[in-house]
Structures are given as structure tokens and as C-alpha cells.
Amino acid sequence: MTKVLLIDGSNYLFRAYHALPALTTSAGEPTGAMKGFLGMLSRVQTMTKPDLAAIVFDAPGKTFRHEMYPDYKANRPPMPDDLRVQIEPLKAIVRELGWPLVCVSGIEADDVIGTLATRAAAQGMDVVVATGDKDLSQLVNERIVILNTMNTKLYDREGVKEKYGVYPERIIDYLALMGDKVDNVPGIAGCGPKTAAKWVNEFGSLDEIVRRADEVSGKIGEKLRAGLGELDLGRALVTVKCDAEIPGVDSLEALRFVEPDAAALSAFGIRWEIGLSTVLRAAAGGADAAKRAAQAIESGEALSRAAKLGREKAAESAESADAADTAAFAQGSLFDEASSGAEAAAAPVKALRLRSGKNASSAASRAEVLPAAAATPTAPVAVTVTAPAENPDEIPFTALDSREALEALANRLATCALPAAVALLYDGRAQKPDFAGLAIATSPKDVFVVMTSVSLGSSVIAEVLGPWLASDAPKVFHDAKAALHVLAHLKCAVGGTIDDTMLMDYVLEAHLGHELSKLAARTLGRRVPSAEDVLGKGAKRLPWRECEEGALMRLLAEEAAAVRGLWSVLDRRLARDAALLRVYETIERPLMPVLFRMEREGVALDCRLLLEESKELAVRIEALEREAYETAGREFNMASPKQLAEILFAELGCPVVKKTASGTPSTDEEVLTELALDYPLPKIILEYRRLTKLRSTYLEKLPKMTDGDGRIRTTFGQATAVTGRLASSEPNLQNIPARTPEGRRIREAFEARPGWTIVDADYSQIELRIMAHLSGDEGLLSAFARGEDIHRSTASEVFATPIEQVTSDERRMAKVINFGLIYGMSAFGLAQQLGLDRKVAAAYVDEYFRRFPGVKRYMERTRAAADAAGFVETVFGRRLWLPEIRSGRRNLKAAAERAAINAPMQGTAADLIKLAMIAVDRWLAEENLKTRLILQVHDELVLEAPPEEVERVRTMLPKLMAEVAELAVPLIAEVGTGPNWGAAH
């Protein structure tokens, strides 16, 4: 039996647009709707396996329904700009994927679908209509079913009846009664789905409802009778036309798939930075067609045309010469034979530096004619490639298998003026690696690989290459900090300027992924394998010693060549942006070795203290379990949200505060916190969860993570948070609670070595000080200048109370207001936080802005600037991209606006603490002190000092931290000392 699939393309387009976040290319062009549409296309084809198909879009312009009713669809908002620009590229790729695309002027997509479905059913074919539009349910019969895009369920006649309460043949009557506010279809006022279904089932038809309208009583009866005159028009507007002329589809054979255009698919993926696998999965004809297209690309059959198309498309959308440079690089200009050698690789770099001034001026000259968004700084057009065809050439490399060959490389490196890229392969953590080998690239085409062996062990490699590594020669790594750990394990120091392509990319585009494979794909247009591709991942990962050596060497060669190529591109991009270059050269690059030394140092841990606290908490947790069972009236699984929900809401009668995505009552922390105000069990559960989390996360886990010297070593993530903040992992030491007794006891376990002292320095109210600086608000500036407690000062202003009479409760409320507003909290959120009536909270907010008008002006100014530019900046020029600031979806845009207000403060605070770490580390080295930085947590630095240096460090530390920047308000760091972290803080 022939199966026909008819896809409501217009409905799918809006569904895809609203389903995904505001995805963009690296140049800021929206792609979310296209990517979502292709994913939905792949899924619906897999589900239905059609023989014939059509994707139907609405044609632009008015239809015959507008002639019936000029106000038809008059209420519809205009299509969002970031969706509109995706329509034509999407239609083009749909055709190139082999799908028949139908679009007929004068009628709607629904009418095209109705006509094709009716024709197919009349010829004995089975029809699946893929849509989320309830209007098309009127088509359902024994041959036609609806595939709902919202829940991927198929609806036959009984399914339609179950969903809407009426059978398909009465859907028109049902819709006419309800009307449609979005399409401006008139109906009966106050008549919703339940009422419409009730009337249709009770009276049998719309005509019968009209004839017996007097039998409907009450207010709704009055509304029915008042609206009878609109029902004929409403019925005509919602009736799908099933006998339309469809140009180009004289026969349903026109709905046969055609072979996908492999070159066009590859070019589309390159142009729009969408992975080729995503594109291929949507190929008409399913997996077989996708496989044929992939083979055509891989064989090179479609490569040259795809490359040409990709270059043309990238050049068309370039907003600077950098885009064309990147596109050319992506197609191999730095990987071809002509550019072999370090000197040849240097040539395009020098030429581009000479042109950078011209590029900047030409971009500025275009600013007058371009839209505001295009005139602001944007990341250059990049290329995303994921298929083997994107690597038509293999990286040639020289395998070094003797000491003599290695010495020859060391001699060559000594004369290399440009940075050489180093890639390392090892098993385990970087701090304790099982070293396999390395690759060094003096250009993307000059790559040397050495693997450890019986004749060429790691000690020989370190002995021969050690002098070059320690020299002043420039070097570049990807994730340099990890590389320094591996080389330190080999007893190799690294000197000279150390560039890090991960950090370079992080400074340029913090919101994107910085893994080498992803960065190479979008920047070089090259597929670089990851270690997981070769070694496997998870439980299936093999030790490097069990893998084929040739594959390991190719992996290293690809990585080193990619790092060298990336350095060339990223170095040029940074050179064109003085602010971002400054962030990289004065913050991120010099911070990397500081973090390396901190990770090497670690901190001593008193495991005995943690184990004692774990035992104490176990007793308290057991007591809480018993108390919970008594309160609930029976035993239950404390860790089961399902069982807890049953007890709270079904047995104890607690009100349902909110539901999960699946529709079940939520028992998350927010819900339990609200219920705990009136019910005892939620309060017990909250305490139980808090203590069990502390025990499992820290008390039981940390003692197992110490090294043989009794010290624990975290890993600082430098390229993780988009705001610039550092992260901590394995273990995460940044989330240990500082304000609870249990958290403070955990901090007490982090201790100084015998006879030494912990020195702790913490910036005071740093984000509020930054707010004062950024907003220039006179009230905040003067309060900080007078050295006042800012929360007490705010309470005095908001509650109109003399500062000396502010109560502790008023100060607490003011603190919530201060921090809530800089995090974008609304009056509603403030009311929840403070347990106030919403109107009272709104009055506090209004009074706050009246007393501190500069803060409100800053917020308004920042929102507008972020919307115009697509990003905000820190005081130091770090760029914080906000991809969803221009989203047509209100919730995403609102979240981006809140981030726009807060990100400059969080980002500036991150920059300040990083600058402080660099300054402190430099001072310790210059003074030849034994004191060492050992931890950084948010706005706090932790040091370990010998007794003879404690007072000197304690005195100098706040001075160093205060002098890293000059803001409009003084920077204050509070310092404490003690035998452990808890006592010092």
C-alpha cells in the first residue's frame, strides 16, 4: 500500500523556531529554526517511512479567505526577523535534500494539504498529515491520519474524538463555534473547547445548534444567540479547501523523492555551520539516500563543487576580510603544498597584519549603511564541518624513532621564530599521566611525531627536548595548563611565551565550546579526531598501549597541525580587537601558569576530621528519617520524589505548588521551601537532603581524593563560565557552604601544613561596588566613599530610617533587594524571597530606584546596548555574548536581558580576582617568599604561609588586591588568618 506523507511546513517552521534556543552562526546569523526543522524532518520520515511526500509552505500574500473577510489573520503579530531570514535558505535545502516542496499562491498550506490528501485517499493510498494545526483534523478518515508535531502521536477518527471531544466530520462546526483569536476568525464569545464539543455532541451539527439556539440557557446562551450571525462566516473560514488547483502536481507521482544533491548539502552545512550529519539525516529517502550522499562526498565526487559553493557563501556573508580569510583557510590554503614550512606559514600572517588597519577602516565605513546589529563587533564567519570529506588531504608528518632524529628536530626548533605547536597524548589525569608521546608542528604542514618506545623512552624525549621547552622560544598548546602538568611529570619546565588556543578562543567567543575538535571544525573547516575517537570513551576506553600506533600518531599529527593553524587564525582575530587582546595578554594568558602552580601545590586535608563529621551527620540523618516517618504516618523512600509526592499531596493534603514537565506534582527545593512554612514534613525533607548531600559530596568523597602526601588537588577550569569566572572540579571546592556550621567544619579540614598558617583574603561586596562604578549612581558612590555598610545604607534609604536605627531585619531585607536587583530579580521574585505581599515588594523596588536612580538608568542603558550589539562588556573589555537577546521568544529575551545587567558585574568581578591572583603570585616570586597561593573561591584567595612571612603577607595582600584596578569606589579586601581555612575566613 502506497503511503503519502504531507508535512505542514509552515507549522513545522514555527514549531522548530520555538523549540530550540536562539542558535546562530559565529557571525551571529540565526540558524535555530533551520536546524530544528531538519531534525523534525528526520524524525517524521523515520516514523512514517513514506513512498511519496510533500512539504507544504504558505505562499506570501493574501488568500481567498481575505477576500471573504478582509480582517482575516489581522491579529497575527509580524514574523520575527530572526525567523524570516531563515525561510529561503531552509526551502532551498529542503529541495536539495530531495523533498518535493509545494507552495501555491492564493491559498494556504492547509488547502494544499487538504487537496493532496483527498486525492491520495481517493486513489486508495494511506495518508499521514504531519502538523500541529487542529484545523487539519477535519481531514481525518479511514485513509487519512494526523501526526501531531507536539507529541508525535498519530490521531485516527477515535484519536480526534478523544483529543477534541468530537469526530473529524464535526471539527468544522467545533472550530466555527470557538472562533480563533490568532487568525481573527469570529466565533461565539465565551465558547471554549469544552462548550463547543458539548454543543456539537448534544445537538449534532452547527445547523442544528443555530436552529435550536433558544434551548441554551444562561449567559452563554445569550452569547450564542448574539453571535449566530457570525457562524456562517466562521465556518467558511475554517473549512479546508480540498479541490484546489496545485500547479506542478498534475499527478501524485510528482511527489516522488529525488536524489539529494550531495555537493549542495555539504555547502549548506559549511555556510550555516550546521553539522553535515544533521543535514544528511534529513535526506529524502531516509538512511539509504543519506548514505549515498555521504559516500559521494567522501569519495570526493562532490567535494570540489561543495568547496566552491562553501567559499562563495562564506564570502557573500563576510562582514570583514577576516571572513574570507577564514573560508579560504577552511578549504585548505594553509594545508596545501604551497604553504609548507614555517616561513611560508608566516607569510599570510604578516600580510594580514599589514591589512588589518584597512579592514578596520572599511568595516567602519560600512557602519552607516548596515543595520545596527551588523555594525557592532561580531565573530568572523566560521565553518562547521563534521564529515570525512572535509579532510581531503591527510596531514603529512614525520615519525621520529631515534635519538638522532629527535636531536635534529631540537636543532631545527632552536631556529624557529614563530611559535611551534605541541600536542601531547597520555592516559589518566594530567597531574598523573601515563605519557604516550607528542607531536610538534612548526606549521600545519611540518609536523613531527614521537611515541615512547623501548629505545626512545619518555626520559630520553624529555632530555632531548627539555632545553627547547625551557628556552625563551614561543610555544602554543591547546589547554596549556594540562600540558604543563604532563611535561612537569616528565621533569620538563616550559619557558618563553606560552599561547593557548583554548584560551584565545575563550576570550573571543566564551559562549561556544572550546574543545579542539569543535574549534577546528568551526574555525578551520577541518575534522580533527579527538582522543575518544581513537581510544574510545567511558568503560570502553582503551589504554593507549592497546591501540594501533599508526592511529595514535595520526591523532597527534592532526592535533598539532590544528593547534598551529588555529594559532594563526586566532592570533589575527585578537590582533584586530585591542580590548580582547588586552584581556588575553594581561588576564588569561598570565593567569594560566598561576593556576598551574596552585594545582601543583594543593592543600592539606584533615581526613580524620571529615570522617568524624560524617559519622555525626549519619546519626542526625537517621534521626531525620525516623522523624519523617512519624510525621508521614508510615515509612517511605526518602530519596523517591514519586513516593514523597504521594505522601505530601495525596495523603497529607498539601497544596500542589507547581508541576513537573510530565504533569506530576513537583517536590523540588523551591516547592518544599514554600510548603515548609506551613507543614512540618517538607522542612524535615529539606534538612535531610541538605545533610545527605553534604555527607556524600564532601565528607565521604574528599578523603578518597587526597594524594599520597595528604594534600588534595582541584583542577581550575579557566575556559568554562561565559562570565569569566573560574570553575573547580575533581573535586569542586567552590560550592562548600560557608555560612552553615556543617560547611564551616568542612572548611576547617583544609589546613596549613604543620607550623604554617592559612591566610584568607576576600573582596568585600565586590559586585555592589562594581554596580556603583558602572551605574555612577551618586547615592551608592557616596555610601561606599563614606565606608558605610552598603546594606544598612540601602535599608536607611528604602525604609526612610536613620542609618543608626536600621534593624537587623531591615538590613537583611535590604541585602536581598541589593543583590536581587543586580541579578535581575522582579518585584514578584523579591516578594517570594522576603515573604511579602507583591504590592509591598513592588513599592520597595520603586523606592529603591527613586533613591538610586543611576542604577535604573544603568539597567535601561545596558538592556538597550545589549540588544543593539548582541553582547555586553566588563570594565576590562571582556566580551560577554548574549545570543538570545534578540530572540522573538519573550522568556528567552527576558532571561538574556537579566544576564545583560548582571554579566558585566560578574565578569568584572571575575577579572578583578584573576588580576589579583596574578599580582599576588608575581609579588611572592619577586620577593622570593615561600608563601604560596593554594585556592581561589569566587571573590576569595587562600594562601599558605610559613610563620616568618604571615604578618608580611597579611599586610600586603589587601593592598595588592585593592590596587589591581582603579574604580570609582575603593576596592576593599578583608583578611583573616588561622591554622585552617574555616578559622581564617
N, C-alpha and C positions, 0 to 999 in steps of 0.2 A: 504494500500500500504506500503510495506517494505521500510524503509528509511535507507540508509547506510551513515555513516559519516567517511570520511577518512581525518585524520589530518596529515599535513606535520610537523612532529615532529621536524625535523632539523630547519625548518623555524621558528616554534614557539619558539624553544630554543633560537635562536639568537634574536628574537623579544623580548622575555621576558628579556634577558640579557641586552639589550639596553634600555628597557622601564623603568627599576627600578634603583634606586641608588645602590651603592655597599654595599648591605646588608651583614652582617656577623653574625656568632655566637659570643658569648662573648669571644671565643678563637681565633677569627679572621678568621674563615673559611668562605669562600663565600657561600651565600645562595640565592642571589637575583634572579638568573635565575630559580632556583627550585621554589621559592615562586611565581614568576611571571608566570611561566609555569602552576602551579596548578590553579592559578586564571583564566588564559585564558581557561584552560580545563573546569573549572566550567561554565564559561560564554558560551562557544561554545556548551556545552551539553544542557544548559538551552534554548539556542536559537533554536537548531535543533531538540531535543528530538528524537534521533536515535533509531532504533531497533538493528542495527548491527554497529560495528565501528572498526577502527584500527588506532593506532598511529604509524606512519612510520618514522623511522630514517635512515639516511645514515649509511651504514656499513663502517668501517675503510678500508683503502686500495684503490687501483686503480680499475677502472671500464673499461668496454668495450670501452668507449669513449677515454680513454688514449691509447688504442691500435690503435684507428683510428688516434689519434692526441696526441703525447707524451707531448706536451705543454699545453694540456687542463688543465685549472684551475691553471696554473703555476704562475699567478699573485696574487693568493689569499694569503693574509697575514696569518701567523700561528694563530691558535686559541688561544685566551688569556688564560693564565694559570688559572686565576680565574674562567673561564668558563669550561675549560677542566675537572677540578676536580669535577664538579657538574653533569657530564653526567651520570656516572654509578649509583650514588645514585638516580638520577631522574628516570632512566629507571627502577630501582628496585621498586620504589614507584608507578610508573605507573602500573606495573604488579600487585602489591599488592592492588591497588585501583580497580582492576578488569578489566582493559582495555587490550584488545589484542594488543600486541606490535609486530611489524614486522620490520625486519632488514635483508636484503639479500645482501650477498657479490657479487661483480662483477657488480652490477647495482646500480643506485641511487634511493633515496626515490621517486623521480618523476616517475621513471619507475614502481616501486611497486604500487604507487597510480594509474598510468595510467592503469595498468593491472587489478587491483581490480575494478576500476571504470568502465572499459569497460565490465568486466564480469557481474557486478551487473546490468548495464544498459541493457545488452543483455537478462538478466533474468527478465526484467520488473520492476526493483527496481529504486527508486529515490536515487540519489547520491549527497551528499554535500561534496565538497573538501575544507577543511579549510587551507588556505595558503596565503602568501603574495607574492608568486613567480609568476611572469607574465607568465612564460613558461607553467604552467599548464592550462592557459586559452584555450589552443588548444584542451582540452578535452571536453569543454562545448558543450552540445547538448540539445535535448528536455528532456533528463533524468538527465543530469549532470549539476550542477551549482557550482560556486566558491563562497566561503565565505571569503572575504578579511579580513585578520587579522588586517590591519592597520585602517580600518574604519568600520568594522563589517557590510559591505554591501554585499548583495547577487548579483551575476552577472550571468544572463542568457545570451542567444545569443545577445539580444539587449543591455544588460548591458556591455558586452565585446566590442561591436561595439562603444558604447558611450565612454567607457574609453580609448580604444586604437585606435579607428578610423577604425578598420577592424573587420570582423566577425571571430569567432573562427577557422573556417576551413582555414583561411588565416594567423593565428598567426605565423605559422612556417615560412612562407615567410617573414612576417614582422620582426621576430626575426633574420632571416638569413641576411637580409639586414643591420640591425643595428649592428649585432655582439654583443659581451658582453665583455667589458674590464675586469670585475671582473673574469669571467670564462675563459678569454683569447680565446673567440670564434671569429674567423676572420669575418669581415663584410666589408661593403663599407665605406671607410674613409669619415667622414663628414656627414654621413647619420644618422640623428636622428629620433625620433619617428614620427614627422610630415612629414618628407620627405618620410620615409618608408611607412606610411599609404597612402600618396598621390600617390606614385608609384603603390602600390598594387591596390588601387581603380581605378587608371587610366588605368593600363594595364591588371589587372585581376588576374595575378599569377606571381610567380617568374620566371617560364619558359618563360612567355611572356615578362617579363622585360628583361631577358637575350637576347631573340631573337630581341627585338626592342631597345636595349640599345643605338643605334646611334641616336634615336629620342630625347634623353635627352640632352639638350644644356647646355652651360656654364661650369664653373669649376666643378660643381657637376656631370655633365655628364662625364667629363674626369675621375673623381674619380670612377664613376660607371664602366666605361669600363676597367679601370686599375684593378679593383677588381673582375671582373667576374670569374676569375679562383678560387677564394676562396669561392664562394657561395655554391657550392655543399657540400663542407666540412662543412660550417657553418650550412646548412640545416640539415645535418645528425647529427650534434652535438646537435642541439636544438630540434630535434624530440624526443618526449617522447615515449619510448617503451611500447607497450600495450599488448604484448603477452609473457611476461616473465614467467619463472617458479618460483613459490612462495612456497618454502618448508614449509610444515606445514599448508598450506591453500589450501588443495585439493578442499574444498567446502567452500562457503561463510558462512556456519554455524560455521566455526571456528572463525568467527568474533562476536560471541555472547559474551555478558558480563559474567564475573564470579563474584561470591560473594566476596566483599572486605575482606581482612584479617585484622580484627579489631585490633588484637594484634600488627601486623606489622605496621599499621597506627599509633597507639599510640607510638610505639617505635621510629618510624621515626620522629614524632613531638618532642619527647624528645631529640633524638640525634641531630637534626638540629635546635632546638629552633624555630620551626615553629608552630604556634597555631594549635591545633587539629581541630578547626572549619574550618580553611583554608584547611587542608588536607581532611577533610570529605566532604567538598563541591565539591571536585573534584572526588568523588567516582563514578565509572561507574554504571549507572543505576539511577543516579540522587538522588533526595531528599529521596526516599524510601530506597534506598541502604544505603545512609548516615545515615538515622535514625536507621536502623537495626544495623549498625556498632556501632553507638553511644550507643544504648541500650546494645549491647554486652559488650562494655567497662564499661558502668555504672553499669551493673549487677555484674561485677567482673569476668565474664566468660573469658575475655581476659587479665585481669589485671596482673596475676602472670607472664605470658609469656612476656607481654609487659614490665613489670618492669625488668625482667631478661635481655631482649634484650636491654632496655634502659641503664642498668648498664654496660652491656658488651660494648655497643657502646661508652658510655662516657669514660669508662676505656681505650678502644682502642685508643682514640684520646687524652688522657690526656698527657700534656707535663710536668706535675708535679704531685706529690702525692695529691696536692690540688684538682685536677680534680676528682680523685677517691673519695676523702672525700666528695666533693660536691654532686657527684652522689649518694653516699650512703645516705647522709643526705636527698636528694630529695626523696628517696624511703622509708623514714620514720625512719631511725635509731635513730634520736633524738625524734621521736614521738611515739616510741613503748614502751611497758610496762616496759622493762628492764631499760630504762633511766629515769624513774620517779624520781623526786626530784632534788633539787638544787645540791646536792653533786654528784649525778650520772651525771647530765648535765655537771658538771665541769670536770669530768674525761677525756672525749675525748679532751677537750680543753687543759688540761695540757699535755696530751700525744702528741698532735700535736705540741705544743710549743717545746717540747723536740726534736721532729723530724725535726723541721724547718731548723736547720742547715744542717742536712743530705739532706733534699730536695734541699736546695740551692746549695750544692756542687754537687749533682747528676745532677741537671739541668746544672750546669756549665760544667760538664764533657761531657755532650751530645752536647755542643755547637759546637764542632769540626766537628761532623758528620751531624748535622742538617743544613738545609738551613738557610740563614741569617735571614729571617723573623721569623723562629721558634726559633732562638736563642735569640731573643730580648724579653723583658718582655711582657707577654700577660695576658689578664684577664683569669681566670680559666674557664674551661668548665662549663657552667651553663645549667639549664634545664628549658625550657619554657612549661608550662602546662596550659591548659585552660578548660579542660573537667572535669566533676564531678568525673570521675574515678581516677583522680589524688589525690583525698582525700578519700582513702578507709577507713580511720579512722576519726571519729569526735573528735575534741578537747574536752576532758573532762574538766569540770570546776565546781567550787563550787560557788553557788549563796549565797551571804551574804544578809540576810534580817533583821538583828537586830544589835543593837549597840554592843551587846556582841560578836557576830561573827566578827564584824569589829575590835573590840579591840583585839581579838585573832589573827587576821591577822596582826595587827600592832605589836604585840609582836613577831610574827614569823619573820616579816620583819626586826626587830631590830637585829636579829641574822644571817641574810643572808649576806654572804661575797661577793657573786657575784652580779652584777647589776640585779635589778628587772626591768622588762619592764612594762611600764604604757601606756595604751591606753584610750583615752577619747572620749566620744560621746556627741555632742552638736549641736544645731541649730544656724544659724547665723554666723557672723564673730567671730573669736577667741577673739577679743578685747571686744566684747559684746555678750557673748554666753548665750544661754538658755541651761543650763547644764542638761544632762540626766543621766549620770553615767560613771563608769570607770571600767577597768579591770587591774589586776596586775598579771604578770606571773613571778614566781621565776625560772621556767624552762618551756620548751614548753609543759610539761605535768602537771605542777602545776599552775593552773590558777584560779583566784578568781574574781568574777564579782559582782558589787554592782550597783543597779539602785536607783535613787531617788524615794522616796515614801512619803506618809503621815507620816509614822512612822520613816522614815530614810531620812530626808531632806538633801539638799546639805550642810547646815550649820553643821549638825551632822557629815557628811562624812569628811568635812574639819577639824572639831575639833578633830576627832579621828586620821585621817591620817596625819594631818598637821605636828605634831612633826617629824614623819618619813620623810616626804617630805623635811622638813627644815634641817634634820640631814646631817651628812657627808656621809651617806650610798650612794653608787653609784647607779645611775638610768639610764635607757635608754628609749628614746622615738623615735618615728618616726615623724619628724618635731617638734623638741623640742621647738622651738620658739613659735609656735602656742599653744603648751601645756602650756608653761609658762604663756601666756596671759589668758588662761582658768582658770588655777589654781590661778593666781593673782586676777581674778574676784571673786574667792571663798575665797580670802584673805589668800591664801596659798603660802608661799615662798618655793623655791626649792633650796636646798643646795647640797653639795657634788659634785662629778664628774658626769657631765651630758653627756652621749653619745647620739648620734643622728644617727640612721641607715640611714636616708636620706642623711645626710652629709657624712657619711662614704662611702656610695655608690657613692656619687657625686665625692669624691676625687679619688676613684678607677676607675670609669667609667663615666666621666662627660657627655659623648656623648649619654648616654642611658637615658631612663625615670626612674624617681626615686619615682613614686607613689608606695605605699606599695604593692598593688596588683601585679603590674608588677615586682617589686623587688622580692617578694616572689615566683612568678611563675618561674623566670629565675634562682633564686639562691637556693630556697628550693624545687622547683618542686611541689609547693603546691598552690592550688587555694584559695586565701583569698578574700572573698567578700569585696566590697567597700561599703561605706555608701550609694552610689547611688543605688547599687543593692537592698538594703533593703528599703531605704526611697523613691526611685525614684529620678528623676532629672528634672531640668528645672521647667516648670509650673506645672508638675505632682508630684513634690516632696512633700511629706507629712511631717508635723511636727512630731517629734519623739513621741509625746504624742498620736498620732493617729495610731501608728504602734504596731504590736503584740510584747509584751515584750520579749517573748522567742526568737524571731528572732533578737531583739536588743542585747540580752545577748550573743547569739551565735556569732554575729558580733564582739562584744567587745572581746570575748574569742579568736576568731580566730586572731584578730589583735594583741592582747597582746602576744599570743604564737608565732606568726610570728616574731614580733619585737624581742622577746627573742632569737628565733632561728637564726634570721638574725645577731644579735649582735655576736653570737658565731662564725659564718662563717666569717663575715666581719672583726671582730677583728683579726682573724687569718691571713686573707689576708693582712691587714695593717701591722701586726707584721713582715711579711716576706719582706716588702719593706720599708727600712729605710727612703727613700725620701718622699714617700707618707704618711707614718706615721707622719713624721715631719710636712707636710702640714696640716694634720688633727689636730694634737695636738698643733701646735703653731699658726695656722691661723684660720681654720674653726671652730673648737670647741670653742676656747676662744672668737671668734667674735660673736657667736650666742647670748650670753647674752647682749653684747653691742648693737646689733641691737634691741633686745627686749626692752631695756631701751629707745632707741631712738624712737621706735614706741609708747611706752607708753607716752613719753614726748610730741611728736608732735610739731607743730609750729603754732603760732598765725597768723590768716589771716584777712586782712582788706577787708571784703566783699564789703564795700561801694566803695572802690577804683576800684575794679574789675567791679562792676555794672556800674560805671561811664564810664570806658573804653569801656565796652560792648556797651553802648549807642553811644559813639563816633564812634566806629567801624561800628555800624549799619548804621550810616549816610554815612560813606565812602564806605561801601559795596553797599548801594543803589545807590550812585553816580557812582560806577564802573559798576553796572548793566546798568544804562542809557547810559554810555559811550560805553559799549559793544554793546548795541542795535543800537546805532547810527553808530558805526564802521561797524557792520554786515549788516546794512540796514534793519533790522527787529528784532522783539522780538523773543527770543527762551529760552528754559530751560537751564540756565547756568550750571546746575548740570548734564545735559544729554550728555555723550560722543558721542552718536549717532547723536544728533542734532548739536553739536559743530563740529563734523567731516564733516557733510553735508555742513555746512557754510564755514568752512576753506578750504576744498578740492574741493567741487563741485561748490560752489558759488564764493568764493574769489580766487580760483585757487592756493592755497598754495601747495607746493610740498609735496608728501607723504614721510615722513622720514622713518617710519617703520610701520609694520602691527601687529595686534594682532594675537593670535593663531587661531582665526576664519577667518582671512584673511581681516578684515576690517582695515582701517587706524587708527593708534594709536593716541590718544590725551593725552598721559601721560606727566609727568613733563619734562622728557628728551626731548621729541619731541617739546613741547611748548617752552622750553628754547632755542632750536635751531632756531625755527621759529621766536621767538621774536626779533632776531637780524635784521630781515628784514620786519616783519609785525607787525602792532600795536595791532591787536586783541589778539594774543597769550600772549602778555605782560600783557594786561588787565586781561585776564583769570587767569594767574599765580598769579597776585596780589589779585584777587578776591578769589581764592582758599586759598591763604595763610591767608588772614584775616578771612574768614569764618571758617577755621579750628581752628585758634587761639580762635575765639569767642566761637565756640561750645565746643571745648575741654577744655578750661580753664576758660574763663570769665563767661560762663553760668553754667558750671558744678561744678567748685571748691566751690563756695559759698554754694551749696547744700550738700557738703560733710563734712562740719565742724561739730564738736561735740558741745554739749551744752556749753562747756567752750570757744567756739570761736576758738578752735585750730583744725587743720586738721592733720590727721594721715595716712601716707602712710604705705604700707607693703613692706618690703625689701625682695626680692627673693634671697636667698643665694645659692640655688641649681638650677639655671636657665641657665645661659650662660656657654657654654663649655669653654670659656676662663677664667672663674673665676670671671668675673665682676658681681657686684650686679645689680639686677633689681629693679624696683619700680612699684608698682601697687596700684590701688584703693586709691588715684589717682597716675598716673605715673608722678613723678616730675622731671624725668631725661631728658625729651625732651623739656623743656621750653627753647625757643631760648634766648641766652644770648647776641647776637650781634645786634638784631634789636631793635628799640625804643619801639615797642609794647611788645616784650619779656622782655625788661628791666622793663617796667612798671608792668608787671605781677609779676616779682620778687620783685618789691617794695611793693607788697601787702603782702609778707611774712615778718612779722615784729616781733621785740622783744616785750616782754611784757612791760608794762609801766615802764619807768625808766631804763630798761635793754638795752643791746647793742648786735647786731649781730656781731660776729667775723667770718670772712671767710678766709680760707687758701686753696691755690690752688698750686699743684705741677707745676713747670714751665717746659714746653717742656719735659714731663716725658718720652714719648715713644722715642723721639730722643736721649735722654740721655741713655736710655736702649739700643738703637741701637749702640751707641758709645761703651757701655760696652761690648755688645755681639760680635760686629764685631772687636773690638780692633783697629779700623782704627785710624791711627796717626793724620790725619787731623781733624777728629771730636773730638778726645780726647783733642788735644791741643786747639781747639777753645773753648770747654767747660771749660778747665782749665784756659784759659785767661779771662773767664767770658764774652765772646763775644755774641752778638745776633746771634744765630746759623743761622737764615735765611739770615741775612745780610752777615755773613761769607761765607755761601754757594753761595750766589749771587756773592760775590767777586771772589770766585774760578771759578765758572762756566762761568761767563761773563768776566773774566780776567779784573776786575775793582778794583782799590784800595778801601778798605772797607769803607773809609770815603766818597767815591764818589758814592756809590751804591744808586740808586734812589729808591723811594718807589715802583715803578712799578717792578723794578728788584727784590726787596725784596719779593714782592707778588709772582712773578713767582718762586723764589727760594723756597718759602714756599710750593707752590703746588708740586714742584719737591721733596722736602724733605719728605713730608707726602705721596705723591703719590707713591714714590718708596717703602716706608716701607709697604704700603698696596698692593704692587704687581702691581702697575699701569704700563701698557705698554707705549711705545712711542706713540702709537695710542691714548690711553686714555689721555695721557698728552697733545697731540695736541688738543684734544677736549676740555679739561679743560681750556687751555690757549688761544684757538682760533688761533693756529699756524699751519703752514704747517707741515705735518707729518715728512718730512725730517729735518726740523729745530728742531722739538721736539726730534727726534732721535739723532741729533747732541748734544743737551743739555744733554740727558741721557748719551751718550758716554763720554762727557766731565766730567759729574758728576762722573762716575765710574773711569775715568782716574785720577781725583783729589782725589777721595776717594776709592782707590782700595780695602781697607779692607771690605767695605760694599758689594762689588761684591763677594769677596771671602766668606763672611758670607752667602750670599744668595745661592751661589752654594753649599757650605758645608751643609747648612740646608736642601736644597732640597734632596741632596743625603742621608743624615742621616734619614730624614723623610721617604723616600722611603724604606730604609733598615729596619727601626724599626717599621714603621706604626704610629709613634707619634713624637711629639716634646715636649720639657720641658721648663718650666720657669726657671729663675735663682734659684728659691727656690725649684725646683723639682716637681712642679705640672705637671702632665702628660696630654697633650692635644692630644687626639686620632684623627687620620685622616683616617677614614675608606675608603675614595675613593682615597688615594694617590697611590694605586697600580691598579687603575681601568684601563681597556683597552680602556675606552672612553676618548678621548683626552680632551674634555671640562671639564669633571669631575676631571680628573687628574690635569689639569692646575689650576682649582679652588682650589684644595687641596694643590697644591704647593704654591699658593699665600697665603693660610691660614697658611702653614708651616712657611713662612717667617714672617708673621705678628703676629701669635698667641703667640710666646714667648714674644714679646714686649707687646701686650695687656695683656697677662696673668701675666707677671711680674709687669706691672703697677697695675693690679688688686690686686696682692699680696701685693704690697707696700702700697696701700691706706688702705687695710684691716689691715696690721700691724700697720699703723699709727693710725687707729681708736682704736685698742687695746691699743697702747701705750698712747694715749691721755686719753682714758677712765680710764686706770689704774692710771695715774698721777693725774687726777681730784679726784679719790677716795682716793689715798694716801695722798693728800694734803687737803682732806676734803673740797673741794671747792663746791660752789653752781652752778658753770658753768656746762652746760650740752651740749653734742653733740645732735643735733636735725636733721641734714640732711647730706647725702652723695650723691654727684652727680659726677660721673666719677672720676676725679682726685681732687675733691674739697670737703672740710669738712666745715660744717656750725655749729657754736656753738652759744649759747645764754648765756650771762654773765651779772651778776649784776655789777653796776658801780664800786664797790671797787675792782673787780677782772679783769676788762678789760685789763689794762696795763700788768698785770702779765701774763694773758693768751696770749695776743698779742705777748709778748716777748718769751714765752716758746714754743708756738705752732710750729713755723718754725724749732726750734731746735729739738723738738721731732720727727717731720716728717722727718727731714734730717738724724736722727740717727737710723732709723729703719733698715737700711742696709748700707753696705759699698760697693759702686760700684766704677768702675774705673773713674767715673766722679762725681762731687759733686751733691747731691740732693738739690734742692732749692725749698722752698715753699714761695709764696708771700702772704702776709696777709693784709687784709683790715677790717675796722670796720664801722659801721653805724647803724642807727635806724632800717634799714630793709635790706633784702638780696640784693636787687638791689644796694643800696648805698654802701654796704660793699664789693661787688665783683668788 
